[in-house]
Amino acid sequence: MFELSQLRCFVAAAEELHFGRAAARLNMTQPPLSRQIQLLEHSLNVTLLNRSSRSVRLTPAGRNFLAEARRILRLAEGAAISTRRIASGEAGSIAIGFTAASGYGFLPRFLSAARRDLPDVDLVLKEMVTGDQIEALLTGTIDLGLLRPPIDRRKFEAVRILTEPLVAALPAQDPLADRPSLHLADLDQTDLIMYSPEGARYFHDLLIGLFNRGSVAPHYVHYMNQIHSMLALVRAGLGAAIVPEAATGLNFTGVAFRPVETEPERPVELYLTWRIGNDNPVLPLFVELCKAA
């Protein structure tokens, strides 16, 4: 089987049609170049170049092989470049899990930055609740997670990348919608669409903690997993809901959003999380990009 060095010598000689110029182009002397081409012809068992004291000409077989040799060299060069880019993290792929709520505000900014700064990295996006993301990180199904606490620091690296306040989502005709802002106490004994303790445990536990500390007791009329489903019920007039501020970007008609004063002021947290020991070369670049976004 021929070698890439033999192909490079042949292509140079075929393009220059002069062994001296071809050797100079490759920064070598003429005898080694001639020897490489002879070895290539022996390997193929054909004559590629007709040489005389006055000229060098391609044979019909040589003209055909020139195109193939160029293609092989391009493929080899491309393979080397792509391999180096993958090793440096400039190319490759990364799988990212995200909660539905993170997709309302942070995720679009992050993806826009990724497309701009790392265009050769393929993104695999998976919408998953926090519990499923934890399992997927452990099994390697995803490389990065945008998820809610708590996080086991013995197994994962994590960086808090976002905090945001809560807002009340009210039916447009609700008298509370006439106020510029609300206190949690304003929701005492009101009909409230609540987060499911199974499918949305983070927000469920967060609100229960806030209500208990404030001695607030809403009337829970429905339990839902997804924020957009909660807002649909609010629009239907079935009750109010408390959602992260990013959800206001969903622009539900018939729903009025009002700030809710809480302690702390920005209780909702989002963490960028990855498994300790993940060796995906793209990962460090995406972690820094996510922090910046």
C-alpha positions as CSV (number, residue, x, y, z in Angstrom):
1,M,0.0,0.0,0.0
2,F,1.3,3.5,-0.9
3,E,2.0,6.1,1.7
4,L,0.8,9.7,2.0
5,S,4.4,11.0,1.5
6,Q,4.5,9.2,-1.9
7,L,1.2,10.8,-2.9
8,R,2.5,14.3,-2.0
9,C,5.6,13.7,-4.1
10,F,3.6,12.5,-7.0
11,V,1.1,15.4,-6.9
12,A,3.9,17.9,-6.7
13,A,5.7,16.4,-9.7
14,A,2.4,16.0,-11.7
15,E,1.5,19.7,-11.1
16,E,5.0,21.1,-11.7
17,L,5.9,18.6,-14.5
18,H,9.5,19.2,-13.4
19,F,11.3,17.1,-10.7
20,G,13.6,19.9,-9.7
21,R,10.7,22.4,-9.1
22,A,8.6,19.7,-7.3
23,A,11.5,18.8,-5.0
24,A,12.0,22.5,-4.1
25,R,8.3,22.9,-3.5
26,L,8.5,20.1,-0.9
27,N,11.8,21.3,0.6
28,M,13.6,18.1,-0.4
29,T,16.2,17.1,-2.9
30,Q,15.4,15.5,-6.2
31,P,16.7,11.9,-5.7
32,P,14.4,11.2,-2.7
33,L,11.5,12.6,-4.6
34,S,12.2,10.4,-7.6
35,R,12.5,7.4,-5.3
36,Q,9.2,8.1,-3.6
37,I,7.4,8.2,-7.0
38,Q,9.1,5.0,-8.1
39,L,7.9,3.3,-5.0
40,L,4.4,4.5,-5.6
41,E,4.4,3.2,-9.2
42,H,5.7,-0.1,-8.0
43,S,3.0,-0.3,-5.4
44,L,0.3,0.4,-8.0
45,N,2.1,-1.6,-10.7
46,V,1.6,1.2,-13.3
47,T,3.6,4.0,-14.8
48,L,2.3,7.4,-13.7
49,L,4.9,9.7,-15.2
50,N,6.8,9.5,-18.5
51,R,10.3,11.0,-17.9
52,S,12.8,12.1,-20.4
53,S,15.9,14.3,-20.3
54,R,13.7,17.1,-21.6
55,S,10.2,16.7,-20.2
56,V,7.9,15.0,-17.7
57,R,4.4,14.0,-18.8
58,L,1.5,12.3,-17.1
59,T,0.4,9.0,-18.5
60,P,-3.4,8.4,-18.9
61,A,-3.2,6.3,-15.7
62,G,-1.3,9.2,-14.0
63,R,-4.0,11.8,-15.0
64,N,-6.7,9.6,-13.5
65,F,-4.7,8.9,-10.3
66,L,-3.8,12.6,-9.9
67,A,-7.4,13.4,-9.1
68,E,-7.7,10.5,-6.6
69,A,-4.4,11.4,-5.0
70,R,-5.5,15.0,-4.4
71,R,-8.8,13.7,-2.9
72,I,-7.0,11.4,-0.6
73,L,-4.6,14.1,0.6
74,R,-7.6,16.5,1.2
75,L,-9.3,13.8,3.3
76,A,-6.2,13.1,5.3
77,E,-5.6,16.7,6.0
78,G,-9.3,17.2,6.9
79,A,-9.2,14.3,9.3
80,A,-6.1,15.7,11.0
81,I,-7.6,19.1,11.3
82,S,-10.9,17.8,12.6
83,T,-9.2,15.5,15.1
84,R,-7.1,18.4,16.5
85,R,-10.2,20.6,16.7
86,I,-12.2,17.9,18.6
87,A,-9.2,17.4,21.0
88,S,-9.1,21.1,21.7
89,G,-12.9,21.4,22.1
90,E,-13.5,23.6,19.1
91,A,-15.5,20.8,17.4
92,G,-17.4,17.8,18.4
93,S,-20.7,17.4,20.2
94,I,-22.3,18.0,23.6
95,A,-25.6,16.9,25.0
96,I,-27.3,19.4,27.3
97,G,-30.3,18.8,29.5
98,F,-32.5,21.7,30.6
99,T,-35.7,22.3,32.6
100,A,-38.7,23.8,30.8
101,A,-38.5,27.0,32.8
102,S,-34.8,27.6,31.9
103,G,-35.9,27.5,28.3
104,Y,-37.9,30.6,28.7
105,G,-35.1,33.0,29.4
106,F,-31.6,31.8,29.9
107,L,-31.3,29.0,27.4
108,P,-32.0,31.1,24.3
109,R,-29.2,33.5,25.3
110,F,-26.8,30.6,25.9
111,L,-27.6,28.9,22.6
112,S,-27.2,32.1,20.7
113,A,-23.7,32.5,22.2
114,A,-22.9,28.9,21.4
115,R,-23.8,29.2,17.8
116,R,-21.7,32.4,17.5
117,D,-18.6,31.2,19.4
118,L,-18.5,27.5,18.8
119,P,-20.3,26.9,15.4
120,D,-18.6,23.6,14.7
121,V,-19.9,21.9,17.9
122,D,-23.1,19.9,17.5
123,L,-25.7,20.5,20.2
124,V,-28.0,17.8,21.4
125,L,-30.8,19.3,23.6
126,K,-33.0,17.4,25.9
127,E,-35.8,18.9,28.0
128,M,-35.9,17.1,31.3
129,V,-36.9,17.6,34.8
130,T,-34.1,17.9,37.4
131,G,-34.4,14.4,38.7
132,D,-34.1,12.9,35.2
133,Q,-31.2,15.2,34.4
134,I,-29.3,13.9,37.5
135,E,-29.8,10.3,36.2
136,A,-28.7,11.3,32.7
137,L,-25.6,13.0,33.9
138,L,-24.6,9.9,35.9
139,T,-25.1,7.6,32.9
140,G,-23.5,9.9,30.4
141,T,-26.6,10.5,28.4
142,I,-26.0,14.2,28.8
143,D,-22.9,16.2,29.5
144,L,-24.3,19.3,31.0
145,G,-27.5,20.0,32.9
146,L,-29.4,23.2,33.6
147,L,-31.2,22.2,36.7
148,R,-32.4,23.1,40.2
149,P,-30.8,22.3,43.6
150,P,-30.0,20.4,45.7
151,I,-26.9,19.0,44.0
152,D,-24.7,16.2,45.3
153,R,-21.2,17.8,45.2
154,R,-19.6,14.4,45.7
155,K,-20.6,13.4,42.2
156,F,-21.1,16.7,40.4
157,E,-19.4,20.0,39.7
158,A,-21.9,22.9,39.7
159,V,-22.0,26.6,39.2
160,R,-25.0,28.8,40.1
161,I,-25.6,30.8,36.9
162,L,-29.0,32.4,37.6
163,T,-31.3,33.7,40.3
164,E,-34.6,35.3,39.6
165,P,-37.7,36.6,41.5
166,L,-41.2,35.1,41.6
167,V,-44.2,36.8,40.0
168,A,-47.9,36.2,40.5
169,A,-49.8,35.1,37.4
170,L,-53.4,36.3,37.7
171,P,-56.5,36.1,35.6
172,A,-56.8,39.5,33.9
173,Q,-60.2,40.2,35.7
174,D,-58.8,39.3,39.1
175,P,-59.0,42.3,41.5
176,L,-55.4,41.7,42.6
177,A,-54.3,42.5,39.0
178,D,-55.1,46.1,39.7
179,R,-52.2,46.3,42.2
180,P,-48.7,47.1,41.0
181,S,-47.1,44.4,43.2
182,L,-48.2,41.8,45.7
183,H,-47.2,40.3,49.1
184,L,-47.4,36.6,49.7
185,A,-50.1,37.4,52.3
186,D,-52.3,38.7,49.5
187,L,-52.7,35.1,48.3
188,D,-53.9,33.8,51.6
189,Q,-57.1,31.7,51.2
190,T,-57.1,32.4,47.4
191,D,-57.5,29.7,44.7
192,L,-53.9,28.8,43.6
193,I,-52.7,26.5,40.9
194,M,-49.8,24.7,42.6
195,Y,-46.8,22.7,41.4
196,S,-46.9,19.0,41.6
197,P,-44.8,17.5,44.4
198,E,-43.8,14.7,42.0
199,G,-43.1,16.4,38.7
200,A,-42.1,19.8,39.9
201,R,-40.7,19.2,43.3
202,Y,-38.3,22.1,43.3
203,F,-40.9,24.8,42.8
204,H,-43.4,22.9,45.0
205,D,-41.0,22.8,48.0
206,L,-39.9,26.4,47.4
207,L,-43.4,27.8,47.6
208,I,-44.4,25.6,50.5
209,G,-41.4,26.9,52.4
210,L,-42.2,30.6,51.6
211,F,-45.9,30.1,52.5
212,N,-45.1,28.4,55.8
213,R,-42.7,31.1,56.8
214,G,-45.2,33.7,56.0
215,S,-48.2,31.9,57.6
216,V,-50.0,32.0,54.2
217,A,-52.5,29.2,53.3
218,P,-53.8,29.4,49.8
219,H,-56.5,27.0,48.5
220,Y,-54.8,24.6,46.1
221,V,-57.2,23.9,43.3
222,H,-54.9,22.0,40.8
223,Y,-51.4,20.5,40.8
224,M,-49.4,20.8,37.6
225,N,-45.9,19.8,36.3
226,Q,-45.4,22.5,33.7
227,I,-45.5,26.3,33.9
228,H,-47.2,26.7,30.5
229,S,-50.0,24.4,31.7
230,M,-50.4,26.4,34.9
231,L,-50.7,29.6,32.9
232,A,-53.4,28.1,30.6
233,L,-55.5,27.3,33.7
234,V,-54.9,30.9,35.0
235,R,-56.1,32.2,31.7
236,A,-59.2,30.1,32.0
237,G,-59.9,31.8,35.4
238,L,-59.4,28.7,37.5
239,G,-57.0,30.4,39.9
240,A,-53.7,32.3,40.3
241,A,-50.2,30.8,40.1
242,I,-46.7,31.9,41.2
243,V,-44.1,31.4,38.5
244,P,-40.5,32.5,37.9
245,E,-40.1,35.9,36.3
246,A,-38.8,34.3,33.0
247,A,-42.3,32.9,32.4
248,T,-43.6,36.4,31.7
249,G,-41.9,36.0,28.3
250,L,-44.5,33.5,27.3
251,N,-47.0,36.4,26.7
252,F,-50.2,34.5,27.7
253,T,-53.1,36.7,26.7
254,G,-55.6,37.1,29.5
255,V,-52.9,36.7,32.2
256,A,-51.6,39.5,34.3
257,F,-48.2,39.2,35.9
258,R,-47.4,41.1,39.1
259,P,-44.2,41.1,41.1
260,V,-44.4,39.3,44.5
261,E,-42.3,40.4,47.4
262,T,-40.4,37.5,49.0
263,E,-37.5,36.9,51.3
264,P,-35.0,36.4,49.7
265,E,-35.9,38.7,46.8
266,R,-34.6,36.3,44.1
267,P,-35.4,32.8,45.5
268,V,-35.3,30.8,42.2
269,E,-31.9,29.3,41.4
270,L,-30.6,27.6,38.3
271,Y,-27.3,25.6,38.3
272,L,-25.0,24.5,35.5
273,T,-24.0,20.9,36.5
274,W,-21.7,18.2,35.1
275,R,-20.4,14.9,36.3
276,I,-17.0,14.8,37.9
277,G,-14.6,13.0,35.5
278,N,-16.5,13.9,32.3
279,D,-13.7,14.0,29.7
280,N,-15.6,15.5,26.8
281,P,-13.1,18.1,25.4
282,V,-16.0,20.4,24.5
283,L,-17.2,20.6,28.1
284,P,-14.8,23.2,29.6
285,L,-15.5,25.6,26.7
286,F,-19.2,25.3,27.2
287,V,-18.9,25.8,30.9
288,E,-17.1,29.1,30.4
289,L,-19.6,30.1,27.6
290,C,-22.5,29.3,29.9
291,K,-21.1,31.4,32.7
292,A,-20.7,34.4,30.4
293,A,-24.2,34.0,29.0
